[in-house]
Amino acid sequence: MKLNEKQLVDNWKKLLSIIEDTFEGHRKDKLLALYNSNAERMILAPASGRDYYHGSFPGGYVIHILNVISFSLQLHQLYERNGYIPNYTYSELIFTAMNHDLGKIGDDDGEYFITHNERWRKERGEIYVHNGKIRHMDVADRGLWLLQNAGINITQTEMLAIKLHDGLYDECNKSYLINYTEDRQLRDDLPHIIHQADMMATILEKNKWKNGKKENK
């Protein structure tokens, strides 16, 4: 997929408007400062490095974040329509969906994804590669670091939902998600909702890529 300049800017404005409409006070100001200071990088960032994953094109990151926010809200509403009583706040839901992949923008030392000119990689669908010049961190860990470095306080609910958004695809999450004693179980369901929304967005974006590839052929 290739987005033109207007599409890139419009998607970015949608993301900023969600911050404006959801948060207030110092939290809103600090989020806007963090996002605006990384605006160009975030606007052009891909959602993944490989075309057969999802969103591996300039602007793919913002599209993915908007999709995860949308699907998180839809899942939340679906649960509520079936009698679910939320154990997290609306603000926590939006904050986590918006920042679950924040680590994919990199940090002060450089971008997370970089382009390359290696033909064999491109033939394998590797459009971007990880930037070896920045410190190795999991996406969730880097995102949490970026938030604390920007002076943005987060709740334990938000921290765990960001940390666990990959579900059992990340081996490190097992101790949180698989346990057999009540005191070790999650105190809220936000990690599950964010993970489900993330999966839905990934499937949708991959499906659009596959169908677009067929049309091009």
Residue pairs with C-beta under 8 A, 6 or more apart in sequence:
1 57
1 60
1 208
1 209
1 212
2 57
2 58
3 11
3 57
3 58
3 59
7 59
8 43
8 44
8 58
8 59
8 62
9 43
11 43
11 59
11 62
11 63
11 66
12 39
12 42
12 43
12 62
14 66
15 35
15 62
15 65
15 66
15 98
16 32
16 35
16 36
18 69
18 94
18 98
19 28
19 31
19 32
19 35
19 98
20 28
20 32
22 28
22 90
22 91
22 94
22 95
23 31
23 91
23 95
27 152
27 153
30 150
30 151
30 152
31 150
31 152
33 150
34 146
34 147
34 150
34 152
35 42
38 105
41 105
41 106
41 111
42 61
42 62
42 105
43 58
43 59
43 62
44 58
44 59
45 58
45 59
45 60
45 61
45 62
45 104
45 105
45 111
45 112
45 113
46 55
46 56
46 57
46 58
46 59
46 60
46 61
46 113
46 127
46 128
47 53
47 54
47 55
47 56
47 60
47 61
47 63
47 64
47 101
47 104
47 205
48 54
48 55
48 56
48 60
48 128
49 56
49 113
49 126
49 127
49 128
49 129
49 130
50 56
50 124
50 125
50 126
50 127
50 128
51 57
51 125
51 127
51 209
52 125
52 206
52 209
53 202
53 206
54 60
54 64
54 201
54 202
54 205
54 206
54 209
55 61
55 63
55 64
55 205
56 125
56 127
56 128
57 127
60 205
61 101
61 104
61 105
63 205
64 101
64 201
64 202
64 205
65 97
65 98
65 101
67 200
67 201
67 204
67 205
68 97
68 98
68 100
68 101
68 194
68 197
68 198
68 201
69 94
69 97
69 98
69 197
71 196
71 197
71 200
71 201
72 93
72 94
72 96
72 97
72 193
72 194
72 197
73 93
73 94
74 197
75 193
75 196
75 197
75 200
76 86
76 93
76 193
79 86
79 193
80 86
86 189
87 187
87 188
87 189
87 190
88 157
88 161
88 188
88 189
88 190
89 157
92 155
92 157
92 158
92 161
92 190
93 190
93 193
95 154
95 158
96 157
96 158
96 161
96 162
96 165
96 190
96 194
97 194
97 197
99 143
99 147
99 158
99 162
100 140
100 143
100 161
100 162
100 165
100 194
100 198
101 139
101 143
101 165
102 142
102 143
102 146
102 147
102 162
103 112
103 137
103 138
103 139
103 140
103 141
103 142
103 143
103 144
103 145
103 146
104 112
104 113
104 139
104 143
105 111
105 112
105 146
106 112
106 113
106 131
106 134
106 142
107 134
107 135
107 142
107 145
107 146
109 133
109 134
109 135
110 131
110 133
110 134
111 131
111 134
112 130
112 131
112 134
112 139
112 142
113 128
113 129
113 130
113 131
114 128
114 129
114 130
114 131
115 127
115 128
116 122
116 126
116 128
116 129
121 129
137 145
138 170
138 172
140 162
140 163
140 164
140 165
140 166
141 163
143 162
144 154
144 159
144 162
144 163
147 154
148 154
154 162
157 187
157 188
157 190
158 190
160 176
160 186
160 190
160 191
161 190
161 191
161 193
161 194
162 194
163 173
163 176
163 191
164 170
164 173
164 176
164 177
164 191
164 194
164 195
165 191
165 194
165 195
165 198
166 173
166 195
166 198
167 173
167 177
167 191
167 192
167 195
167 199
168 174
168 177
168 178
176 186
176 191
177 186
177 191
179 185
186 192
